[in-house]
């Protein structure tokens, strides 16, 4: 589980009827955070795509409307009904025509209204450059945030002690700095850059100790720790897309190639038809490719080719004695944090090259595709000799092949993918979604990922964070039991035939979720939810020869309501109770919060306030938090205490917005918060943030 606040990029809607679609993202990120076993997971890449849709609405008369189903704003069958309407009656001209589409209910129309447009942007491929530069949109965003307490990692120590123990403090300042510039002209062209410094990372090398400089040697850098740039062009004749700089790619169901993360909503189809190539615009320091990629289209054929060449972090265990270049590493690092001596020594130490292609053929509602890619590293990967590492990637290169398909026939969708790595590890999945009537959807998916399947870029559906060593069945249903009522159920059965780092024997488990939603009007949303999870993990008892598996069971009951009091004033309430069982121990937790949100009538300012009570006997509870513009956090709360924050935005003029947030967490049962260099010698923690956005 993540132990710190997770900040990710997302849009904040200002209209009440947009809140339902926003909640899809919020609910999904909270759920992914709860289930994650990866301490450094970052979901910003996924949210960046969502942000792009808001900033550049999709032409409903183009093929890009498939993104509406990809992000679950509408179902796959509603998407097909929109396409069939266009075939029968021509392009949409007005929003009112959507009400004539079979199966497209008023609630779905309200959700997609802010996301679509009807202009003729796709039929004018010869726009002069002067016109693009004059009428394009520019945006500059600068953000600073900081923990208001002093952490142990920032306390002063003597030069001699620092030289003897170079990992005893953070080498930089506690502020996080983020600078971003973006230029866009409709959806034709986009360009920009990102600069970021994480808390604890230094910005100016002359500010660090001379003895540390000598220890770091050539690893001592200057400037922002992370920098990124991108140029992205759409619809340039037969050149469908062209990406230069940082980008991300995904093909098929993400089993052979899918860097970044995907969006899954409960009760919806798991079919993916996302954009094959898209710009990487976030500060994610791991899940990106750097180089060039392009998709060429000829009639029903599409060919995507890509090349990436970047340096990446790794734990080095052996160097070439002559030129001091790394020869062997134990693992590739993905945290993106370079605060201490050891973290900086692991920074960008090996080179990673990736190249490949995807060829797809699409006719009507059938598509089949083939993907190949190969990754070459400048040093050999040799993981530690733990038994669960037995089938991990070893060596300097790896290649992957895969076939994917989908077929839509009336009210049935079938999709799947099969992939193989060069060590002959095999993985596949196959799924189907069908709609026997207009008010109920069923989804079933089976996957079988071999323990020796290796892919460095894969994000297919799985219960864990890796697409290996897993077999399972997933079932879900979404039933519209009455007007404004929806009953959603899902259950996932999975097993692992080989060891994992958390279970040193074959294991199995399941996850069940049931939710009843009620939306009486466009300004009110409420749901009640029950979740049950059953997993097997190693016993906590380490004083035995062989650690046996124990059953870990967790249950959650959650009630949530959002409603409008007056024009511009909204309330949110949540109550949730957790009761868990693990190795003959029982633990209970609860979370209660009240949100008050106000938007001024002229939209010149808004504020959001939260008061939250929590009590966790074991583990953590997670809750979405309002944040500054284009950001939100998922807070991880442990122990017993109170969390409160105030966040607001004001328009200084038409082009400039200033946002800020201040929050405090008070603990009843702690005198020290956190551990190691992150620890705070206090019973409360404060955090602050300020952001300036200039649009012109």
C-alpha positions as CSV (number, residue, x, y, z in Angstrom):
1,X,0.0,0.0,0.0
2,X,1.2,3.5,-0.6
3,X,2.3,5.3,2.5
4,X,2.1,8.9,1.3
5,X,-0.3,11.2,-0.6
6,X,-0.4,10.3,-4.2
7,X,-0.7,13.4,-6.5
8,X,-1.9,13.0,-10.0
9,X,-3.1,15.2,-12.8
10,X,-6.9,15.5,-13.3
11,X,-9.4,18.2,-14.3
12,X,-11.7,19.8,-11.7
13,X,-15.2,20.2,-13.2
14,X,-17.0,23.5,-12.4
15,X,-20.5,22.3,-13.4
16,X,-22.5,20.0,-11.1
17,X,-23.6,17.7,-13.9
18,X,-20.0,17.0,-14.8
19,X,-19.3,15.6,-11.3
20,X,-20.7,12.1,-12.2
21,X,-18.0,11.6,-14.9
22,X,-15.4,13.1,-12.6
23,X,-16.4,10.5,-10.0
24,X,-15.6,7.7,-12.4
25,X,-12.0,8.7,-12.3
26,X,-11.9,9.4,-8.6
27,X,-13.5,6.1,-7.7
28,X,-11.1,4.2,-10.0
29,X,-8.0,5.9,-8.6
30,X,-9.0,5.3,-5.0
31,X,-9.7,1.6,-5.8
32,X,-6.3,1.2,-7.6
33,X,-4.5,2.8,-4.7
34,X,-6.2,0.5,-2.2
35,X,-5.3,-2.6,-4.2
36,X,-1.7,-1.6,-5.2
37,X,1.2,-3.6,-3.8
38,X,3.6,-1.2,-5.5
39,X,4.9,1.5,-3.3
40,X,5.8,3.8,-6.2
41,X,2.8,3.5,-8.5
42,X,2.0,6.7,-10.4
43,X,-1.3,7.1,-12.2
44,X,-0.6,10.5,-13.8
45,X,-0.1,9.1,-17.3
46,X,-3.7,7.7,-17.3
47,X,-5.1,11.0,-16.1
48,X,-3.1,13.0,-18.6
49,X,-5.2,11.4,-21.4
50,X,-8.4,12.3,-19.6
51,X,-7.2,15.9,-19.1
52,X,-6.5,16.1,-22.9
53,X,-10.0,15.2,-23.7
54,X,-11.4,18.0,-21.5
55,X,-9.0,20.5,-23.0
56,X,-9.6,19.3,-26.6
57,X,-13.1,18.0,-26.9
58,X,-13.6,15.0,-29.2
59,X,-15.4,15.5,-32.6
60,X,-18.3,13.2,-32.3
61,X,-18.2,12.7,-36.0
62,X,-14.7,11.3,-36.0
63,X,-13.2,7.9,-35.1
64,X,-11.8,9.4,-31.9
65,X,-15.2,9.0,-30.2
66,X,-13.9,5.5,-29.2
67,X,-12.1,7.3,-26.4
68,X,-15.5,8.0,-24.8
69,X,-16.0,4.3,-24.4
70,X,-12.4,3.7,-23.4
71,X,-12.9,6.0,-20.4
72,X,-16.3,4.5,-19.7
73,X,-18.3,7.7,-20.1
74,X,-20.5,5.6,-22.4
75,X,-20.8,1.9,-22.9
76,X,-19.4,0.0,-25.9
77,X,-23.0,-0.6,-27.1
78,X,-23.9,3.1,-26.8
79,X,-20.8,3.9,-28.8
80,X,-21.9,1.5,-31.6
81,X,-25.4,3.1,-31.5
82,X,-23.8,6.5,-32.1
83,X,-21.9,5.1,-35.1
84,X,-25.0,3.4,-36.5
85,X,-26.9,6.7,-36.2
86,X,-24.2,8.5,-38.2
87,X,-24.3,5.8,-40.9
88,X,-28.1,6.1,-41.2
89,X,-28.5,9.9,-40.9
90,X,-25.1,11.5,-41.5
91,X,-22.9,13.5,-39.2
92,X,-24.3,15.1,-36.0
93,X,-25.0,18.8,-36.3
94,X,-26.6,19.6,-32.9
95,X,-26.4,18.2,-29.4
96,X,-30.2,17.6,-29.5
97,X,-29.7,14.8,-32.0
98,X,-28.0,12.7,-29.3
99,X,-31.5,12.2,-27.7
100,X,-32.5,10.4,-30.9
101,X,-29.8,7.7,-30.5
102,X,-31.1,4.4,-29.4
103,X,-29.9,3.4,-25.9
104,X,-28.2,6.8,-25.2
105,X,-30.0,7.9,-22.0
106,X,-30.2,11.6,-20.8
107,X,-27.7,10.9,-18.0
108,X,-25.0,9.7,-20.4
109,X,-25.7,12.7,-22.7
110,X,-25.1,15.0,-19.7
111,X,-21.9,13.3,-18.9
112,X,-20.4,13.6,-22.5
113,X,-21.6,17.1,-23.3
114,X,-18.4,18.8,-22.0
115,X,-16.3,16.2,-23.8
116,X,-17.5,16.5,-27.4
117,X,-17.7,19.0,-30.2
118,X,-19.2,19.2,-33.7
119,X,-16.8,21.3,-35.7
120,X,-15.1,20.6,-39.0
121,X,-11.6,20.4,-37.8
122,X,-10.8,17.1,-39.5
123,X,-11.6,18.3,-43.0
124,X,-9.0,21.1,-43.2
125,X,-5.6,19.5,-43.3
126,X,-3.9,22.5,-44.9
127,X,-4.1,25.0,-42.1
128,X,-1.3,27.6,-42.5
129,X,1.4,27.6,-39.9
130,X,0.8,31.3,-39.2
131,X,-2.9,30.5,-38.4
132,X,-1.9,27.7,-36.1
133,X,0.6,29.9,-34.2
134,X,-1.9,32.8,-33.9
135,X,-4.9,30.8,-32.8
136,X,-3.3,28.1,-30.8
137,X,-3.7,27.9,-27.0
138,X,-0.7,28.4,-24.7
139,X,-0.6,27.5,-21.0
140,X,2.1,27.9,-18.4
141,X,1.7,26.2,-15.0
142,X,4.0,26.7,-12.0
143,X,3.4,24.9,-8.8
144,X,5.2,24.7,-5.4
145,X,4.3,22.4,-2.5
146,X,5.9,21.5,0.7
147,X,5.4,19.6,4.0
148,X,5.1,22.3,6.7
149,X,6.9,20.2,9.3
150,X,10.6,19.5,9.4
151,X,11.4,15.9,8.5
152,X,14.5,14.2,9.8
153,X,15.9,14.1,6.4
154,X,16.3,17.9,6.3
155,X,18.0,18.3,9.7
156,X,21.5,19.8,9.7
157,X,24.5,17.5,10.4
158,X,28.2,18.2,10.4
159,X,30.3,17.8,7.2
160,X,32.4,15.0,8.7
161,X,29.3,13.0,9.7
162,X,27.7,13.6,6.3
163,X,30.9,12.4,4.6
164,X,31.0,9.3,6.8
165,X,27.2,8.6,6.3
166,X,26.2,10.2,3.0
167,X,22.7,8.7,3.1
168,X,21.8,10.2,6.5
169,X,20.1,13.3,5.0
170,X,18.3,14.5,1.9
171,X,20.7,16.6,-0.2
172,X,18.1,19.1,-1.5
173,X,15.4,21.4,-0.2
174,X,11.9,20.2,1.0
175,X,10.0,22.0,-1.8
176,X,8.5,20.3,-4.8
177,X,8.7,22.5,-7.9
178,X,6.8,21.8,-11.1
179,X,6.9,23.9,-14.3
180,X,4.9,23.1,-17.4
181,X,4.3,24.7,-20.7
182,X,1.9,23.4,-23.3
183,X,0.8,24.7,-26.8
184,X,-2.1,23.1,-28.6
185,X,-4.1,23.8,-31.8
186,X,-7.4,21.9,-31.6
187,X,-6.3,18.3,-31.8
188,X,-3.9,18.8,-34.8
189,X,-0.7,19.8,-33.0
190,X,0.6,19.9,-29.5
191,X,3.9,20.7,-28.0
192,X,5.4,21.5,-24.6
193,X,7.8,20.7,-21.9
194,X,7.8,19.7,-18.2
195,X,10.4,20.4,-15.5
196,X,10.2,18.9,-12.0
197,X,12.1,18.7,-8.7
198,X,10.8,16.3,-6.1
199,X,11.1,17.1,-2.3
200,X,14.6,16.4,-1.1
201,X,16.2,16.7,-4.5
202,X,18.7,19.5,-5.0
203,X,18.4,22.1,-7.8
204,X,21.8,23.8,-7.8
205,X,24.9,21.6,-7.4
206,X,26.9,24.4,-5.8
207,X,24.5,24.3,-2.8
208,X,25.6,20.8,-1.7
209,X,28.6,19.8,0.3
210,X,31.9,19.6,-1.5
211,X,32.7,16.2,0.0
212,X,29.4,14.9,-1.3
213,X,30.3,16.3,-4.7
214,X,33.5,14.3,-4.8
215,X,31.7,11.2,-3.7
216,X,29.1,11.6,-6.5
217,X,31.6,12.3,-9.2
218,X,30.0,12.4,-12.6
219,X,26.7,11.5,-11.1
220,X,26.5,15.1,-9.7
221,X,24.0,16.9,-11.9
222,X,22.7,20.5,-12.2
223,X,19.2,21.9,-12.7
224,X,15.8,20.2,-12.5
225,X,16.1,16.4,-11.8
226,X,13.5,15.6,-14.4
227,X,12.8,17.3,-17.8
228,X,10.5,16.2,-20.6
229,X,9.4,17.6,-23.9
230,X,6.9,16.5,-26.6
231,X,5.7,17.4,-30.1
232,X,2.6,15.6,-31.3
233,X,0.9,16.0,-34.7
234,X,-2.4,14.5,-35.8
235,X,-4.1,14.0,-39.2
236,X,-1.2,14.9,-41.5
237,X,-2.4,13.2,-44.7
238,X,-1.7,9.4,-44.6
239,X,0.4,10.2,-41.4
240,X,-2.3,9.6,-38.8
241,X,0.0,10.5,-35.8
242,X,3.6,11.6,-35.3
243,X,5.2,11.9,-31.8
244,X,8.6,13.4,-31.2
245,X,10.1,13.5,-27.8
246,X,8.3,11.8,-24.9
247,X,5.3,9.6,-25.7
248,X,3.4,6.5,-24.6
249,X,2.0,3.7,-26.7
250,X,-0.6,0.9,-26.2
251,X,-1.8,-1.8,-28.5
252,X,-4.5,-4.4,-28.2
253,X,-5.4,-5.2,-24.7
254,X,-2.0,-4.1,-23.3
255,X,-0.5,-7.5,-22.9
256,X,2.3,-7.2,-25.4
257,X,2.8,-3.5,-25.2
258,X,1.1,-1.0,-22.9
259,X,3.3,1.5,-21.1
260,X,1.4,3.6,-18.6
261,X,-1.9,2.6,-17.0
262,X,-5.4,1.8,-18.2
263,X,-8.8,2.7,-17.0
264,X,-11.2,0.0,-15.8
265,X,-14.7,0.7,-14.4
266,X,-16.7,-1.8,-12.5
267,X,-19.5,-3.4,-14.5
268,X,-18.2,-2.1,-17.9
269,X,-16.6,-3.9,-20.8
270,X,-12.8,-4.5,-20.5
271,X,-12.3,-4.0,-24.2
272,X,-9.6,-1.5,-25.0
273,X,-9.6,0.6,-28.1
274,X,-7.4,3.4,-26.9
275,X,-5.2,5.7,-29.0
276,X,-2.1,3.7,-30.1
277,X,0.3,6.6,-29.7
278,X,-0.1,9.7,-27.5
279,X,2.1,12.4,-26.1
280,X,3.5,12.0,-22.6
281,X,2.9,15.2,-20.8
282,X,3.2,14.4,-17.1
283,X,6.1,14.3,-14.6
284,X,6.1,10.5,-14.5
285,X,9.7,9.5,-14.5
286,X,9.3,5.8,-15.3
287,X,6.4,5.1,-17.6
288,X,7.4,7.0,-20.7
289,X,9.3,6.4,-24.0
290,X,11.6,9.0,-25.5
291,X,12.3,9.2,-29.2
292,X,9.9,9.0,-32.2
293,X,6.7,7.1,-33.0
294,X,4.3,7.3,-35.9
295,X,1.1,5.7,-37.2
296,X,0.6,5.5,-41.0
297,X,-2.9,4.7,-42.3
298,X,-3.8,3.3,-45.8
299,X,-7.4,2.3,-46.3
300,X,-8.1,-0.4,-43.7
301,X,-4.4,-0.9,-42.7
302,X,-2.5,0.9,-40.0
303,X,1.2,0.6,-39.4
304,X,2.7,2.0,-36.2
305,X,6.5,2.2,-35.8
306,X,8.4,3.4,-32.7
307,X,11.9,3.9,-31.4
308,X,12.9,5.0,-27.9
309,X,16.3,5.7,-26.4
310,X,16.6,6.9,-22.8
311,X,18.7,6.5,-19.7
312,X,17.0,4.8,-16.8
313,X,17.6,4.2,-13.0
314,X,19.0,0.9,-11.8
315,X,20.7,-0.7,-8.8
316,X,24.3,-1.3,-10.1
317,X,26.3,-4.3,-8.6
318,X,29.2,-4.5,-11.0
319,X,31.2,-1.9,-13.1
320,X,33.7,-2.1,-15.9
321,X,37.0,-1.2,-14.1
322,X,38.4,0.5,-17.1
323,X,35.7,3.1,-18.0
324,X,33.5,2.7,-14.9
325,X,30.4,1.8,-16.9
326,X,27.8,-0.5,-15.3
327,X,28.0,-4.1,-16.3
328,X,25.3,-5.6,-14.0
329,X,22.3,-4.4,-12.1
330,X,19.8,-6.2,-9.8
331,X,16.7,-4.2,-10.9
332,X,15.4,-1.2,-12.8
333,X,14.2,1.6,-10.6
334,X,11.0,3.4,-11.2
335,X,10.5,5.7,-8.2
336,X,12.0,8.8,-9.9
337,X,13.3,10.0,-6.5
338,X,16.9,11.2,-6.3
339,X,17.2,12.7,-2.8
340,X,20.1,10.8,-1.1
341,X,23.6,9.7,-2.2
342,X,22.5,6.2,-3.0
343,X,19.4,7.3,-5.0
344,X,21.6,9.7,-7.1
345,X,24.2,7.0,-7.7
346,X,21.3,4.9,-9.2
347,X,20.2,7.8,-11.4
348,X,20.2,7.2,-15.2
349,X,23.1,4.8,-15.0
350,X,22.1,2.5,-17.9
351,X,20.7,3.1,-21.4
352,X,17.5,1.5,-22.5
353,X,16.6,1.2,-26.2
354,X,13.3,0.0,-27.5
355,X,12.0,-0.4,-31.0
356,X,9.1,-2.2,-32.6
357,X,6.0,-2.0,-34.7
358,X,2.3,-2.7,-34.7
359,X,0.3,-3.7,-37.8
360,X,-3.5,-3.7,-37.6
361,X,-6.3,-4.4,-40.1
362,X,-9.8,-3.1,-39.4
363,X,-12.9,-3.5,-41.3
364,X,-16.3,-2.5,-39.9
365,X,-16.4,-3.8,-36.3
366,X,-13.6,-6.3,-36.6
367,X,-9.9,-5.6,-36.0
368,X,-6.9,-7.8,-35.8
369,X,-3.4,-6.7,-34.9
370,X,0.2,-7.9,-34.6
371,X,2.8,-6.3,-32.3
372,X,6.5,-6.8,-32.0
373,X,9.0,-4.9,-29.9
374,X,12.5,-5.4,-28.5
375,X,14.3,-3.8,-25.6
376,X,18.1,-3.6,-25.3
377,X,19.9,-2.6,-22.1
378,X,23.5,-1.4,-21.8
379,X,24.0,-3.6,-18.7
380,X,22.9,-7.1,-17.7
381,X,20.0,-7.5,-15.3
382,X,20.6,-10.1,-12.6
383,X,18.0,-10.1,-9.8
384,X,18.8,-11.2,-6.3
385,X,18.7,-15.0,-5.6
386,X,15.3,-15.1,-4.0
387,X,13.1,-18.0,-5.0
388,X,10.3,-15.7,-6.2
389,X,12.8,-14.0,-8.6
390,X,13.5,-17.3,-10.3
391,X,11.5,-16.4,-13.5
392,X,12.2,-12.6,-13.5
393,X,13.9,-11.0,-16.4
394,X,17.6,-11.7,-16.7
395,X,20.0,-10.5,-19.4
396,X,20.4,-7.5,-21.6
397,X,17.7,-7.8,-24.2
398,X,14.1,-9.1,-24.4
399,X,11.6,-9.2,-27.3
400,X,7.9,-9.7,-27.3
401,X,5.4,-10.8,-30.0
402,X,1.6,-10.6,-29.7
403,X,-1.7,-11.0,-31.6
404,X,-4.8,-9.1,-30.6
405,X,-8.4,-8.9,-31.9
406,X,-11.9,-7.7,-31.2
407,X,-15.2,-8.2,-32.9
408,X,-18.4,-6.4,-32.3
409,X,-21.6,-8.1,-33.5
410,X,-24.9,-6.4,-32.5
411,X,-25.1,-6.8,-28.7
412,X,-22.0,-9.0,-28.3
413,X,-18.3,-8.0,-28.1
414,X,-15.5,-10.5,-28.1
415,X,-11.8,-9.5,-27.6
416,X,-8.5,-11.0,-26.7
417,X,-4.8,-11.1,-27.0
418,X,-2.0,-13.7,-26.9
419,X,1.6,-12.8,-26.3
420,X,5.0,-14.5,-26.1
421,X,8.4,-13.4,-24.8
422,X,11.7,-14.5,-26.3
423,X,12.1,-17.1,-23.5
424,X,8.9,-18.7,-24.8
425,X,6.9,-17.6,-21.9
426,X,3.3,-17.4,-23.0
427,X,0.3,-15.3,-21.8
428,X,-3.2,-14.7,-23.1
429,X,-6.6,-13.3,-22.2
430,X,-10.0,-13.5,-23.8
431,X,-13.1,-11.7,-22.8
432,X,-16.7,-10.9,-23.9
433,X,-19.3,-8.4,-23.0
434,X,-22.9,-8.9,-24.1
435,X,-26.2,-7.1,-23.6
436,X,-29.2,-9.4,-23.7
437,X,-31.5,-6.4,-23.2
438,X,-31.1,-2.7,-23.1
439,X,-30.8,-2.5,-19.3
440,X,-28.3,-5.2,-18.4
441,X,-24.7,-5.8,-19.4
442,X,-22.6,-8.9,-18.6
443,X,-18.8,-9.2,-18.9
444,X,-16.6,-12.3,-18.5
445,X,-12.8,-12.4,-18.9
446,X,-10.3,-15.3,-18.5
447,X,-6.6,-14.7,-18.4
448,X,-3.6,-17.1,-18.1
449,X,-0.2,-15.5,-17.6
450,X,2.6,-18.0,-17.4
451,X,5.1,-17.6,-14.5
452,X,7.9,-17.1,-17.0
453,X,6.2,-14.6,-19.3
454,X,8.4,-11.4,-19.3
455,X,7.4,-8.0,-20.6
456,X,8.8,-4.7,-19.4
457,X,5.9,-2.8,-20.9
458,X,2.6,-4.5,-20.1
459,X,-0.6,-3.3,-18.4
460,X,-3.2,-5.9,-19.2
461,X,-6.0,-6.7,-16.8
462,X,-4.6,-8.5,-13.7
463,X,-5.3,-8.7,-10.0
464,X,-1.7,-7.7,-9.2
465,X,0.8,-5.3,-10.6
466,X,2.4,-7.8,-13.0
467,X,1.1,-9.7,-16.0
468,X,2.8,-12.9,-15.0
469,X,2.2,-15.9,-12.8
470,X,-1.6,-15.5,-12.7
471,X,-4.7,-17.3,-13.9
472,X,-8.2,-16.0,-13.2
473,X,-11.8,-15.5,-14.1
474,X,-13.5,-12.1,-13.9
475,X,-17.3,-11.6,-14.0
476,X,-19.3,-8.4,-13.8
477,X,-22.8,-7.2,-14.4
478,X,-24.5,-3.8,-14.6
479,X,-28.3,-3.8,-14.2
480,X,-30.4,-0.7,-14.6
481,X,-33.2,-1.9,-12.2
482,X,-35.3,1.3,-12.5
483,X,-35.0,4.9,-13.7
484,X,-31.9,6.5,-12.1
485,X,-31.0,3.2,-10.3
486,X,-28.1,1.0,-11.2
487,X,-26.9,-2.2,-9.5
488,X,-23.3,-3.2,-10.3
489,X,-21.5,-6.4,-9.3
490,X,-18.1,-7.8,-10.0
491,X,-16.1,-10.8,-8.8
492,X,-12.6,-11.8,-9.7
493,X,-11.2,-15.3,-8.9
494,X,-7.4,-15.6,-9.3
495,X,-4.6,-18.0,-8.4
496,X,-0.8,-17.9,-8.6
497,X,0.9,-21.3,-9.3
498,X,4.3,-20.0,-8.4
499,X,5.8,-17.9,-5.5
500,X,5.4,-14.2,-5.1
501,X,7.3,-11.8,-2.9
502,X,4.3,-11.8,-0.5
503,X,3.5,-15.5,-0.7
504,X,6.2,-18.2,-0.7
505,X,3.9,-20.9,-1.8
506,X,1.2,-21.2,-4.6
507,X,-1.8,-19.0,-3.6
508,X,-5.3,-18.0,-4.6
509,X,-7.9,-15.4,-3.7
510,X,-10.9,-13.4,-4.9
511,X,-12.2,-9.9,-4.9
512,X,-16.0,-9.1,-4.8
513,X,-17.7,-5.8,-5.1
514,X,-21.3,-4.8,-5.1
515,X,-22.6,-1.3,-5.5
516,X,-26.1,0.3,-5.7
517,X,-26.1,3.7,-7.4
518,X,-28.9,6.2,-7.3
519,X,-28.9,9.5,-9.3
520,X,-32.3,11.2,-8.8
521,X,-31.2,14.2,-10.8
522,X,-28.1,15.7,-12.4
523,X,-27.0,17.4,-9.1
524,X,-27.3,14.4,-6.8
525,X,-25.4,11.1,-6.6
526,X,-25.4,8.5,-3.9
527,X,-24.3,4.9,-3.6
528,X,-23.9,2.1,-1.0
529,X,-21.1,-0.4,-1.6
530,X,-19.8,-3.6,-0.1
531,X,-16.4,-5.0,-0.9
532,X,-14.9,-8.4,0.1
533,X,-11.3,-9.4,-0.6
534,X,-9.6,-12.6,0.2
535,X,-5.9,-13.1,-0.4
536,X,-3.1,-15.4,0.9
537,X,0.1,-14.0,2.3
538,X,3.1,-15.2,4.3
539,X,2.7,-15.5,8.0
540,X,4.2,-12.7,10.1
541,X,6.0,-15.3,12.1
542,X,9.7,-15.2,11.0
543,X,11.0,-17.6,13.7
544,X,10.2,-20.7,11.7
545,X,12.1,-22.6,9.0
546,X,9.3,-22.4,6.3
547,X,6.9,-19.4,6.3
548,X,3.4,-20.8,5.7
549,X,0.5,-18.9,4.1
550,X,-2.3,-17.3,6.1
551,X,-5.6,-16.1,4.8
552,X,-6.2,-12.3,4.8
553,X,-9.8,-11.2,4.6
554,X,-11.0,-7.6,4.3
555,X,-14.5,-6.2,4.1
556,X,-15.6,-2.6,3.5
557,X,-19.1,-1.1,3.7
558,X,-19.2,2.4,2.2
559,X,-22.0,5.0,1.9
560,X,-21.4,8.1,-0.2
561,X,-23.7,11.0,-1.2
562,X,-23.2,14.2,-3.1
563,X,-25.9,16.9,-3.4
564,X,-26.4,20.5,-4.3
565,X,-27.8,22.8,-1.5
566,X,-28.1,26.0,-3.6
567,X,-26.6,27.2,-6.8
568,X,-22.9,26.9,-6.4
569,X,-23.0,25.2,-3.0
570,X,-22.4,21.4,-2.8
571,X,-22.0,19.0,0.0
572,X,-20.3,15.6,0.0
573,X,-20.5,13.0,2.8
574,X,-18.9,9.6,3.2
575,X,-19.1,7.0,5.9
576,X,-17.1,3.7,5.5
577,X,-16.4,0.9,7.9
578,X,-13.7,-1.8,7.5
579,X,-13.5,-5.1,9.3
580,X,-10.5,-7.3,8.6
581,X,-9.3,-10.8,9.6
582,X,-5.6,-11.9,9.4
583,X,-3.8,-14.7,11.1
584,X,-6.4,-15.1,14.0
585,X,-6.4,-11.3,14.4
586,X,-9.4,-9.0,13.9
587,X,-9.1,-5.3,13.2
588,X,-11.7,-2.6,12.5
589,X,-11.4,0.8,10.9
590,X,-13.7,3.7,10.0
591,X,-13.6,6.9,8.0
592,X,-16.1,9.8,8.0
593,X,-15.9,13.0,6.2
594,X,-17.8,16.1,5.3
595,X,-17.0,18.2,2.2
596,X,-18.3,21.7,1.6
597,X,-17.7,23.1,-1.9
598,X,-18.6,26.5,-3.2
599,X,-18.3,28.0,-6.7
600,X,-19.0,31.7,-7.1
601,X,-21.8,32.6,-9.6
602,X,-19.4,34.2,-12.0
603,X,-16.9,31.3,-11.6
604,X,-14.2,33.8,-10.5
605,X,-13.3,31.8,-7.4
606,X,-14.2,28.5,-5.6
607,X,-13.3,26.9,-2.3
608,X,-13.5,23.4,-0.9
609,X,-13.3,22.4,2.8
610,X,-13.1,19.0,4.4
611,X,-13.4,17.7,8.0
612,X,-12.5,14.1,8.3
613,X,-12.4,11.5,11.2
614,X,-10.5,8.2,10.9
615,X,-9.5,5.3,13.1
616,X,-7.5,2.4,11.7
617,X,-6.3,-0.4,13.9
618,X,-4.2,-1.9,11.1
619,X,-3.2,-0.8,7.6
620,X,-4.6,2.4,6.0
621,X,-7.8,3.9,4.6
622,X,-7.8,6.0,1.4
623,X,-9.9,8.9,0.4
624,X,-10.0,11.3,-2.5
625,X,-9.1,14.9,-1.7
626,X,-9.9,18.1,-3.6
627,X,-6.8,19.9,-4.7
628,X,-5.5,22.8,-6.8
629,X,-6.5,23.0,-10.4
630,X,-5.6,20.0,-12.6
631,X,-4.6,17.9,-9.5
632,X,-6.0,15.7,-6.9
633,X,-4.6,13.5,-4.2
634,X,-5.6,10.2,-2.6
635,X,-4.7,10.4,1.0
636,X,-3.4,7.4,2.9
637,X,-4.5,7.6,6.6
638,X,-3.4,5.3,9.4
639,X,-3.8,5.4,13.1
640,X,-6.4,7.6,14.8
641,X,-7.0,11.3,14.2
642,X,-8.5,14.1,12.2
643,X,-7.7,15.4,8.7
644,X,-8.8,18.8,7.5
645,X,-8.0,21.0,4.6
646,X,-9.0,24.1,2.7
647,X,-8.4,24.5,-1.0
648,X,-9.3,27.5,-3.2
649,X,-8.9,29.1,-6.6
650,X,-9.3,32.7,-7.7
651,X,-9.1,34.3,-11.2
652,X,-7.0,37.4,-10.9
653,X,-7.9,38.2,-14.5
654,X,-9.2,36.3,-17.5
655,X,-5.9,34.7,-18.2
656,X,-4.4,34.1,-14.8
657,X,-5.6,31.7,-12.0
658,X,-4.0,31.3,-8.6
659,X,-4.8,28.2,-6.5
660,X,-3.7,27.1,-3.1
661,X,-4.2,24.4,-0.5
662,X,-3.4,24.0,3.1
663,X,-4.1,20.9,5.1
664,X,-3.4,19.4,8.6
665,X,-3.6,15.9,10.0
666,X,-3.8,15.5,13.7
667,X,-3.0,12.1,15.3
668,X,-4.3,11.0,18.7
669,X,-2.0,7.9,18.9
670,X,1.3,9.2,17.5
671,X,4.2,11.3,18.6
672,X,6.3,10.4,15.7
673,X,4.9,10.4,12.1
674,X,6.5,8.2,9.5
675,X,9.9,6.5,9.6
676,X,13.5,7.0,8.6
677,X,14.3,10.3,6.8
678,X,10.6,10.9,6.3
679,X,9.8,10.8,10.0
680,X,8.3,13.9,11.8
681,X,8.8,14.4,15.5
682,X,5.3,15.7,16.2
683,X,1.7,14.5,16.5
684,X,0.5,16.5,13.6
685,X,1.5,17.1,10.0
686,X,0.8,20.1,7.8
687,X,1.1,20.5,4.0
688,X,0.8,23.5,1.7
689,X,0.7,24.2,-2.0
690,X,0.4,27.1,-4.4
691,X,-0.2,27.1,-8.1
692,X,-0.2,29.7,-10.8
693,X,-1.7,29.0,-14.3
694,X,-1.4,31.5,-17.1
695,X,-3.4,30.8,-20.3
696,X,-3.1,32.9,-23.4
